[in-house]
Amino acid sequence: MELPFTNKYLLAPMEGVNDIAFRQLCAEQGVGFTYTAQLNPLALIHEGRKAVGYAKTYPKENVGLQLSGRSAETVLQAWKLYERKFALLDINLGCPSKKIVAQGYGSALLKEKESVGKLIEELSGNIKKPLTVKMRSGFAKDEALEIAKIIEKAGAAAIALHARTQQQKYRGKADWNLIKKVKAELAIPVIGNGDITTPEQAKRYLDEGYCDYVMIGRAAISNPEIFRQCLDYERKGSYEKTTRDTKIALMKRYHALWKKHKLQFSVLKEHLTWMATGYEGAAKERAKIQEAKDEKASLGTREA
């Protein structure tokens, strides 16, 4: 089944980050595809306000719905409520948080290979759009190739591999040689994820056959223009570095989108704080944002 990606550079699904305004900002910077944050299908079914808010989309948005869960019936029920708004369904087998693992979701399912196969097979056979999977390399040890083959056989259209185990969390370095090994063994596309911070890294992994697409997470939080930079580097061999002026422009644009989509003030503060890095005066800027009690105060020196 054809994937809806428009280029090789994708935004990773990140809880507490991928709100509608941030996804739109990344889209304006040229991202090839975005995902919602990980959502609980039961919350969507029962219309929990926070969950429904993260499932909100804007007209013609090219976005995937990421769900966690172990019951195909429940996931399908939630998907059918929202499928018209989303280009694909992504299943989370990678979240390492203790809360998610305790419920048997996310990376906890990596310990249950047979259950993973059954879940993906039932889902892929009952939806009309692509099904993708975001996974880690294993729970306590590397079992990425074995699990990836199970997922491929079950009918997934692509696999995104964050090459760390659940127990590693975000410590150490992602094992890109493992991603390359998995890609060499699979017929479906492999999306590489973990520690990409520059266009040079992204292009190298693509050019040298480590993966078919790259997924950028934490680096995009502070610098959403990394997607434009990746595209420029791919097309021209060079790109404009991020400056104070471009950062401020991004922050202003996020503020406008935040206002348009009527998100909570706390969300604005978080994103502006994350983006206020990497330029002279950024530390003072962050302090002002963090102390702000209302929207106007949060704008700080950017209002001038």
C-alpha positions in Angstrom: 0.0 0.0 0.0 1.4 3.4 -1.0 2.7 5.6 1.8 1.5 9.2 2.0 5.0 10.7 2.6 5.9 13.7 0.4 9.6 13.5 1.1 12.2 11.5 3.2 12.1 13.6 6.3 9.3 12.8 8.9 8.3 14.2 12.2 8.4 11.6 15.0 5.3 11.2 17.1 6.0 12.8 20.5 3.7 12.9 23.5 3.1 16.5 24.8 4.7 17.9 21.7 2.8 17.1 18.5 -0.2 19.4 19.0 -2.0 20.7 15.9 -0.1 24.0 15.9 3.3 22.4 16.0 2.4 19.9 13.3 1.3 22.7 11.1 4.5 24.7 11.8 6.6 21.7 10.7 4.4 21.2 7.6 5.2 24.8 6.7 8.9 24.0 7.1 8.6 21.2 4.5 8.2 18.1 6.7 7.4 15.0 4.6 4.8 13.7 7.1 3.6 14.2 10.7 2.0 12.1 13.3 -0.2 12.8 16.3 1.2 12.2 19.7 0.6 8.7 21.1 -3.1 8.4 21.9 -5.1 5.9 23.9 -7.9 4.4 21.8 -10.2 4.1 24.8 -9.9 7.9 25.4 -10.9 8.6 21.8 -13.8 6.3 22.0 -15.1 7.9 25.2 -14.2 11.4 24.0 -11.8 12.4 26.7 -11.2 16.1 26.1 -7.4 16.0 26.1 -7.3 13.0 23.7 -9.8 14.4 21.3 -7.8 17.7 21.3 -4.7 15.9 20.2 -6.7 14.2 17.4 -7.8 17.5 16.0 -6.6 18.2 12.5 -6.7 21.2 10.1 -8.0 21.1 6.5 -6.0 18.9 4.1 -3.5 18.0 6.8 -1.2 15.1 5.9 -1.0 13.3 9.2 -1.0 9.9 10.8 -3.0 8.8 13.9 -0.7 7.0 16.4 -2.5 4.7 18.8 -1.2 2.5 21.6 -3.1 -0.5 22.8 -3.1 -4.3 22.8 -6.7 -5.0 21.7 -7.3 -4.9 17.9 -11.0 -4.5 18.5 -10.5 -1.4 20.6 -8.0 0.1 18.2 -10.2 -0.5 15.2 -13.2 1.1 17.0 -11.2 4.2 17.7 -9.8 4.2 14.1 -13.2 4.0 12.5 -14.3 7.2 14.4 -11.3 9.2 13.0 -10.1 7.5 9.8 -11.5 10.1 7.4 -9.2 12.7 9.0 -5.9 10.7 8.8 -3.7 9.3 6.1 -2.6 6.2 8.0 -2.8 4.4 11.3 0.5 4.0 13.3 0.8 1.6 16.2 3.1 2.5 19.0 5.4 -0.3 20.1 8.1 2.1 21.3 7.0 4.2 24.2 9.3 3.5 27.1 7.4 5.3 29.9 6.7 3.3 33.0 3.1 4.3 33.0 2.5 3.0 29.5 4.6 -0.2 30.1 2.7 -0.9 33.3 -0.5 -1.1 31.2 1.1 -3.5 28.8 1.1 -0.9 25.9 3.9 0.7 23.9 7.3 -1.1 24.2 5.9 -3.6 26.7 4.4 -5.5 23.8 7.9 -6.2 22.4 8.0 -8.9 25.1 5.0 -10.6 23.4 6.0 -11.4 19.9 3.0 -13.6 19.2 0.6 -11.0 20.4 2.3 -8.4 18.2 1.9 -10.5 15.2 -1.8 -11.1 15.9 -2.5 -7.5 16.6 -0.9 -6.2 13.4 -2.4 -8.9 11.3 -5.9 -8.2 12.5 -5.5 -4.4 12.1 -3.9 -4.5 8.7 -6.7 -6.8 7.4 -9.4 -4.5 8.6 -8.4 -1.0 7.5 -8.3 0.6 4.1 -5.3 2.9 4.7 -1.7 2.1 5.4 -0.8 0.6 8.8 2.7 1.5 10.1 4.5 0.6 13.3 6.8 2.6 15.5 9.0 0.3 17.5 12.2 0.1 19.6 14.8 -2.5 19.1 13.5 -4.6 22.0 12.6 -4.5 25.6 15.6 -5.5 27.5 17.7 -6.7 24.6 18.0 -6.3 20.9 15.4 -8.4 19.1 14.6 -5.8 16.4 15.1 -8.0 13.3 13.0 -10.9 14.6 10.1 -8.5 15.7 10.4 -6.5 12.5 10.0 -9.6 10.4 6.9 -10.6 12.4 5.4 -7.2 11.8 6.2 -7.2 8.1 4.6 -10.7 7.7 1.5 -9.5 9.5 0.9 -6.8 6.9 2.4 -3.5 8.0 3.2 -1.1 5.2 6.4 0.3 6.9 8.3 0.1 10.2 9.9 3.0 12.1 12.7 1.8 14.2 14.2 3.7 17.1 17.3 1.7 17.7 17.3 1.7 21.5 15.7 -0.8 23.8 13.0 0.1 26.3 15.4 -0.1 29.2 17.8 2.3 27.5 15.1 5.0 27.4 17.1 7.9 25.8 20.5 6.9 27.2 23.5 6.1 25.1 23.4 6.3 21.3 20.9 4.9 18.9 22.3 1.9 17.0 22.1 2.9 13.4 24.0 -0.2 12.2 21.0 -2.1 13.6 18.6 0.0 11.5 20.8 -0.8 8.5 20.7 -4.5 9.2 16.9 -4.5 9.5 16.5 -2.5 6.3 18.6 -5.1 4.5 16.3 -7.9 5.5 12.9 -6.3 4.9 11.0 -5.7 1.8 8.8 -2.9 3.3 10.3 0.6 3.9 12.3 1.1 7.1 12.2 4.6 8.8 15.3 5.3 10.9 14.9 7.1 14.1 17.2 8.2 16.9 19.7 11.1 17.5 19.4 12.9 14.2 20.3 16.5 14.8 21.6 17.8 11.5 20.8 17.6 7.8 24.3 16.1 7.2 23.4 13.1 9.4 20.0 12.6 7.8 21.4 12.7 4.3 24.3 10.3 5.1 21.9 7.7 6.6 19.7 7.9 3.5 22.6 8.0 0.9 24.4 5.0 2.6 21.3 2.8 2.7 20.7 2.8 6.4 17.0 3.5 5.9 14.4 4.6 3.4 13.2 7.6 5.4 14.5 9.4 8.5 12.3 10.4 11.4 13.4 13.4 13.4 12.1 14.0 17.0 13.9 15.9 19.7 15.9 18.1 17.3 12.7 19.3 15.7 11.2 20.5 19.1 13.8 23.3 19.4 14.3 23.8 15.6 11.3 23.0 13.4 13.1 24.4 10.4 15.4 21.4 10.4 13.0 19.9 7.8 13.6 22.8 5.4 17.3 22.6 6.1 17.3 18.8 5.2 15.5 19.5 2.0 17.9 22.3 1.0 20.9 20.2 1.8 19.5 17.3 -0.3 18.7 19.5 -3.3 21.6 22.0 -3.2 24.3 20.6 -0.9 24.0 23.5 1.5 21.5 25.2 3.8 21.1 28.3 5.8 21.9 27.8 9.5 19.4 28.7 12.1 19.8 32.3 13.4 18.2 34.4 16.1 16.0 36.1 13.5 14.8 32.8 12.1 14.1 31.4 15.5 12.1 34.4 16.5 10.2 34.2 13.2 9.4 30.5 14.1 8.3 31.4 17.6 6.0 34.2 16.3 4.5 31.8 13.7 3.9 29.1 16.4 2.2 31.8 18.5 -0.1 32.7 15.6 -1.0 29.0 15.0 -1.5 28.4 18.7 -4.0 31.3 18.7 -5.7 30.1 15.6 -6.2 26.6 17.0 -7.2 27.9 20.5 -4.8 25.8 22.5 -4.0 26.1 26.2 -1.6 28.8 27.4 0.6 26.2 29.0 1.2 24.7 25.5 2.3 28.0 24.2 4.8 28.5 27.0 6.3 25.0 26.5 6.9 25.4 22.8 8.3 28.9 23.0 10.6 27.8 25.8 11.8 24.8 23.7 12.5 27.0 20.7 14.2 29.8 22.7 17.7 28.1 22.4 20.8 28.4 20.3 21.1 32.2 20.0 22.5 35.1 22.0 20.1 36.1 24.7 18.2 32.8 24.6 18.6 32.0 28.3 17.1 35.4 29.3 14.3 34.8 26.8 13.5 31.4 28.2 13.4 32.9 31.7 10.9 35.5 30.6 8.7 32.9 28.9 8.7 30.7 31.9 7.7 33.5 34.3 4.9 34.7 32.0 1.4 34.7 33.4 -0.4 35.5 30.2 -0.1 35.4 26.4 1.2 39.0 26.1 3.9 38.5 28.7 5.0 35.3 27.0 5.9 37.2 23.8 8.8 38.9 25.6 11.3 40.7 23.4 9.8 39.1 20.3 6.9 41.6 20.4 9.2 44.5 19.5 
